[in-house]
Structures are given as C-alpha cells and as structure tokens.
Amino acid sequence: MTNYNLKKKHIATLLVCLLILCSVSFAATGDAGSAAAFLRTGVGARALAMSGAFTAYYDDSTCAYWNPAATAYLKDISVSTMFSLLTSQRDYNYFNVVFPTTYGTIGLNYINFSVSNIEGRLTDTSSFYTFSDSENAYFFSYGKEFFKDISAGFNIKFLQTNLETYGANGFSVDAALHIKLSPLFNLGIVLQDLGGSMQWTTGTQDQIPFVIRAGIMADLLDNSLKTSLELVENEFEGFTTEAGAEYTLFKIFSLRGGVSYDSGSQQFNFSLGAGAKYSLGNILFQFDYAFLNQDYYNNFQADHKFSLNMYFP
C-alpha cells in the first residue's frame, strides 16, 4: 500500500470515528447520576494533570485504562501505581501490571475507591453510627497492532461494591482503537462500559452509563511538546471537552496542564502537574504529580495525585 493510500485510509477512519461520536452525542439522555461513577475518575497523575485528555497517547502503562489499544506499542514490562490525597476521608488508588508478548499486550488492573466514617441514623435523633463504602474494579486489558500503525484492544471489568450491609457486583467491557495518523498526529477512540450494570443484593439492578471518548494528540518540537484535545460523551451526564499539554525539558523533567469544560454543568475545571524520569540500571522510574481542583458538595477541594511507573526492559 502506498503512503498516499495509507493516508486516505487513515483520514477515512478518522471521519468514521467523528461521525460515531456525533451520533452518540445527539442520543444522550441527559439523566444525572449513575452507577460505578468512580470508574470515570481516571488514573495516573500524568494523564490527570492534562485533564484526562489522554486517549491518543501510547507511551504510558496507564494507557491500559485510557485506551487499551495503545498498550500495543509498549515494549517493556511495566508497573504503575497511583494514590490520592483527598478530603472527607476518601481514598482513590490504582495499580496495574502490563506484559508485552508476541501475541499482543496484556494488562492486569485494579482500582479502589472508598469512603470511611459515613454517618448513619436509624431515627430522627442526634445519635448516629458510622459505616463505610468500598468500590473496586478488577479488569483485564488487551491490545495488539493488527495493521501498521493501527491497533485495537479491549478491557473486561469485574466490579464490586460494599455499602454498609449491602453489596453489588457488576460487569462491563471497553472497546478501543488507536491510529498513528502520521509522525506528528495520533488518534484514539474508546467505547467505555458497554452493556455495564451492577446487581445489588436487594435485587435492584443499576445501569452503568455508556461513555465514548475520542481524542487526537500532536507530538511537536521533536517530542518536546505534546498537546491533546478530547471529546467525551456520557449518556447520562452529557458532553465534556478536555484539552491538555505536556512540555519536556532535557528528556527528563515534564510540566503539564489541562482544562475541561462540562456542557451539562457549564463549568470549567483545570489541572496542573509535573513529572520526572530516572534510570537506575536497566529500570526506568517515572514519578508524576497532579493537582486538580474539585467541586465536592459545592465546595472547592484540592485533589492531589501521585504516581510511580516502572519499566523493566
């Protein structure tokens, strides 16, 4: 196939993806509230410092969450961890391991969100008791380059929630595509939580909203500057636009920033962050930090994320 024909193929694929995104956007129901909302918080301080505009990236082990198709381009075994400093006795943490093989790249992922010391009352009195909420996601990732510069992948998620004496189990699937349009531009599209639901011990079943993410990333200034733009549609909560940028100094230090706009709430949010890489022997360590402003019960809350990625050749 000639380069000209390949470019035409890439452009056609991009147009199809944008048409799919538009069709889903017009089909949004607009209902607020949903099950397993913690799945859409995002993982990795690097990605979150750029407001989550990360679907088109392919050089980070947390791609297993953002776009499993992009893991096809990871060459080394990697381990990622993230923990958060949150207010109101909340915890949000992530761990994953990624294994490149000759048959594709596989990943094992774990997300935990919990809230402790929640006040509960049996009657309308001042006396109360405390309970906790714990939500977990265990998922398997797979990505493979099926054609030159075109990869596909998926996530299979098993979900578990424990709230006081109640519990729920669930299941959902992600489907993903990543295309290297040119040496400068990359496209990612992910269909998240297809057919997802949570079955409670009370007999109630909650639907997990279907989310579509489509993003493009530009790699500029000889890999020193990366910029990204992303469109996110949640079938229950509406449409969000995200943008991020990362500037790398001396191939070691990185400065990052991002902004997002939620069409439903008509609110802008911003994020900032930084990172550093250090090699010890053959192991590459990547340290990242992200600061996010967060509206928690109509109050501004600082959300701090810390990540450590390790790559083993």
Secondary structure, DSSP 8 states (H G I E B T S, - for coil): --HHHHHHHHHHHHHHHHHHHHHHHHT-------TTGGGGS---HHHHHTTT--TT--SSTTHHHH-GGGGGG--SEEEEEEEEE-STTEEEEEEEEEEEETTEEEEEEEEEEEEEEEEE-SSSSS--EEEEEEEEEEEEEEEEEEETTEEEEEEEEEEEEEETTEEEEEEEEEEEEEEE-SSSEEEEEEEEEEEEEEEETTS-EEE---EEEEEEEEEETTTTEEEEEEEEEETTTEEEEEEEEEEEETTTEEEEEEEEEETTTTEEEEEEEEEEEEEETTEEEEEEEEEEEEEETTEEEEEEEEEEEEEE-
